[in-house]
Amino acid sequence: MAVSTQVTILMIEDDEGHARLIERNLRRAGIEDEILPFTTGAPALEYLLGPDGTGAANHDRTLVLLLDLSLPDMHGAHILQTVKKNQNLQHSPVVVLTTTDDKYEVDRCYSLGCNSYVVKPVNYEAFGQAIQNLGALLKTMKSA
């Protein structure tokens, strides 16, 4: 039997409605892990990189990033690139959750190392279902 790992989910999402919907549907999917919400990129990067700026403070933690691309202070791709180039954070899964379905952005995010790219459906039920599916994936990852 697999041992469950404690995961910290960093949700970097500036739309409060989307953030509430994401958290509610992750909980519905059975995700009980800590969810740390950030509405802008700079504080999220400060948290990830830690007090010394190297990311070493989070090296032994299991982090999952849920990342919007359109943030008020920076583009989410900058956060993605920073995480994936950092030796202490590069193994943290990054799921891009955004309204942008532009092929260039999708390709760019995958080339920078995102693990999944989910386009936020405009429809409430479809968005909720997409997040619940993500929650099921996270549960599977924890048990693996």
Residue pairs with C-beta under 8 A, 6 or more apart in sequence:
2 143
2 144
4 142
4 143
5 62
5 142
6 33
6 34
6 62
7 33
7 34
7 62
7 63
7 64
7 138
7 141
7 142
8 33
8 34
8 36
8 61
8 62
8 63
8 64
9 26
9 31
9 33
9 34
9 35
9 36
9 63
9 64
9 65
9 66
9 138
10 36
10 38
10 44
10 47
10 48
10 63
10 64
10 65
10 66
11 19
11 22
11 23
11 35
11 36
11 37
11 38
11 66
12 38
12 39
12 40
12 41
12 44
12 65
12 66
12 67
12 68
12 71
12 76
12 79
13 19
13 22
13 37
13 38
13 39
13 66
13 68
13 97
14 39
14 40
14 68
14 70
14 71
14 72
15 68
16 39
18 68
18 97
18 120
18 127
19 37
19 39
21 124
21 127
21 128
21 131
22 66
22 97
22 131
23 35
23 37
24 128
25 127
25 128
25 129
25 131
25 132
25 135
26 35
26 131
26 132
26 134
26 135
26 138
27 135
28 128
28 132
28 135
29 131
29 132
29 133
29 134
29 135
29 136
29 138
29 139
30 135
30 136
30 139
31 135
31 138
31 139
33 138
33 142
36 47
38 44
38 47
39 71
39 72
40 71
40 72
40 73
40 74
41 71
41 73
41 74
41 76
41 78
41 79
42 73
42 74
44 79
45 79
45 82
48 55
48 58
48 63
48 79
48 82
48 83
48 86
48 89
49 55
49 82
49 86
49 89
50 56
50 57
50 58
51 57
54 86
54 88
55 86
55 87
55 88
55 89
56 88
58 88
58 89
58 92
59 88
59 89
62 92
63 89
63 92
64 92
64 93
64 94
64 95
64 138
64 141
65 79
65 83
65 92
65 93
65 94
65 95
66 95
66 97
66 134
67 76
67 79
67 80
67 94
67 95
67 96
67 97
67 98
67 114
68 76
68 96
68 97
68 98
69 75
69 76
69 77
69 96
69 98
69 100
69 105
69 109
70 76
70 98
70 99
70 100
76 96
76 98
77 105
77 108
77 109
77 112
80 94
80 96
80 109
80 112
80 113
80 114
81 112
81 113
83 89
83 90
83 92
83 94
83 113
84 90
84 94
84 112
84 113
90 113
93 115
93 116
93 141
94 113
94 114
94 115
95 114
95 115
95 116
95 117
95 118
95 134
96 109
96 114
96 116
96 117
96 118
97 118
97 120
97 134
98 105
98 117
98 118
98 119
98 120
99 119
99 120
99 122
100 106
100 119
101 119
106 117
109 117
110 117
116 134
116 137
118 130
118 134
120 127
120 130
121 127
121 130
